[in-house]
């Protein structure tokens, strides 16, 4: 889901429901994920071509199996 559609969905829910409503909590999480995807695309678009090894290392980090503190 795009950032714009995630924002619209959340706005529609917030107008009529309690902030602790599970649908609002889920919509907030969905918006955060959409923002993260959009930001990641912006960052990756500025990178030079990457080797297969570097792509594999980044995939491990993204999937949660890598050392996030490594540089």
N, C-alpha and C positions, 0 to 999 in steps of 0.2 A: 504494500500500500504506500502511496506517495505521502510526502510530508503534508501537502495541502489537504489531501483527503483525510489523513489522520487528524489534522487540526480541526477540520470541519466536523468530523464525527465526535471528537471530544467536546467541542463547543456545543453541539446539539445535546449531548448528554448532561453537561454541567448545568445547562439552563433549567433543567427540570428534575434533577436528582441530588441526593446527598453526596458530598464529596467522597465519602467512604464506600459508596456503592461499588460492588465488584466490577460492573461494566465500566465505570469511570476509571478504576484502578487499571483495568486491562487496556483501556483506550490510552491512558497516559503511558503505559509500557510500550504500546504499539507506536505512539508518537516518538518516544525516545529511540526506538529501533529504527524508525524511518529517518530520523535526524542523523543517527550514527551511520546508516548506509549512505545517505547523501554526502555527509562529510568525508567518509572514506573514499567515495568516488572522486570528490574534489581533490583530495590529497594524492591518490594514485594517479590521477591524470597529469600531475606535474612530474612524476618520476621518469627517469630514463628507462630504457628497456632493461628488464631484470633477467638474470640467469635462472635456469630451472632450479638450481639449488636454493637461491634466494627466495624464489616463489614458494618452494616447499617449506622453507623455514618460516616464512610469513603465514602460510596456511596452518602450520602447527601452532603458532602463537594465537591466531584468530580462533582456532578450534579449542583453545584452552589447555593445550598440552605442553606449551613452551614456557621458557623462563622469561617472564615479562620484564624483569629488571636488567636483562642482558642488553648490551649495546653493540 
